Amino acid sequence: MGRLFTAKVYRVPRGRWVIFPELCKGCGLCIETCPEDVLHWSKDLGAYGTPTVEVNGAGCIACRTCADHCPDCAIDVDRATARAGIRTQGTDRAPRG
């Protein structure tokens, strides 16, 4: 059985933004690529003892740019839509491979 990672979940106006601190190595690619400039360094430490990131939920547009650029799959963004809604399961993630 694989290891489960604990998620920090932030509600944002257009959905849900999720970080898995145990997977984040603190590279900052998500911060650099965010078009709304709503990501910043957290006081929490990640995989290598480096800071993880947090989101300013009020400004997040749930575009998924941060998740698409994260090399460690430490970020997930769920968009809220009338058709799909917000996924309520999946706050733990098993490692790949």
C-alpha positions in Angstrom: 0.0 0.0 0.0 1.3 3.5 -0.9 1.8 6.3 1.5 -1.0 8.9 1.8 -0.1 12.6 1.9 -2.1 15.2 3.9 -3.6 18.1 2.0 -4.1 21.7 3.0 -7.3 22.8 1.3 -8.2 26.4 0.5 -11.7 27.5 -0.7 -11.4 30.0 -3.5 -14.2 31.9 -5.3 -14.1 29.6 -8.3 -13.4 26.3 -6.6 -10.8 24.7 -4.4 -7.0 25.1 -4.2 -5.0 22.2 -2.6 -1.4 21.9 -1.6 0.3 18.7 -0.5 3.2 20.1 1.7 5.0 16.7 1.9 5.4 16.8 -1.9 6.4 20.4 -2.3 10.1 21.0 -2.7 9.9 24.8 -2.6 11.0 25.4 -6.2 8.7 28.5 -6.6 7.6 27.7 -10.2 4.0 28.1 -9.2 4.7 31.5 -7.7 6.5 32.6 -10.8 3.8 31.4 -13.2 0.7 32.5 -11.4 -1.0 35.1 -13.7 -2.9 36.7 -10.7 0.1 36.8 -8.4 -1.8 35.2 -5.5 0.7 32.6 -4.4 3.3 33.3 -1.7 5.7 31.5 0.5 4.2 29.8 3.6 5.8 29.4 7.0 5.2 25.6 6.7 8.1 23.5 5.5 7.9 21.0 2.7 9.7 17.9 1.5 13.3 19.2 1.8 12.9 21.6 4.7 12.1 24.4 2.3 9.0 26.7 2.5 5.9 25.5 0.8 3.3 27.9 -0.8 -0.1 29.2 0.1 -2.8 31.0 -1.9 -4.6 34.2 -1.3 -7.9 32.7 -1.9 -9.8 35.9 -2.7 -7.8 36.5 -5.9 -7.4 32.9 -7.2 -9.2 32.4 -10.5 -8.7 28.6 -10.4 -6.8 28.7 -13.8 -4.6 25.7 -12.8 -1.4 27.3 -14.1 0.3 26.6 -10.8 -0.7 23.0 -10.8 0.3 22.5 -14.5 3.8 23.9 -13.7 4.4 22.0 -10.5 7.1 19.4 -11.2 6.1 17.4 -8.1 2.3 17.3 -8.5 2.0 19.0 -5.1 -0.8 21.3 -6.2 -4.3 20.5 -7.3 -7.0 23.0 -8.3 -10.7 22.0 -8.6 -12.9 24.4 -10.5 -16.4 24.8 -9.4 -18.9 24.7 -12.2 -22.6 24.3 -12.4 -22.2 21.0 -14.2 -19.4 19.4 -12.2 -19.5 21.1 -8.8 -16.5 20.8 -6.5 -15.0 17.4 -5.9 -15.5 16.5 -2.3 -13.3 13.4 -2.2 -9.5 13.2 -2.7 -8.0 15.3 0.1 -5.4 12.6 0.4 -3.1 11.6 -2.5 -1.2 8.3 -2.8 2.3 8.8 -4.4 2.7 7.8 -8.0 4.8 4.8 -9.1 
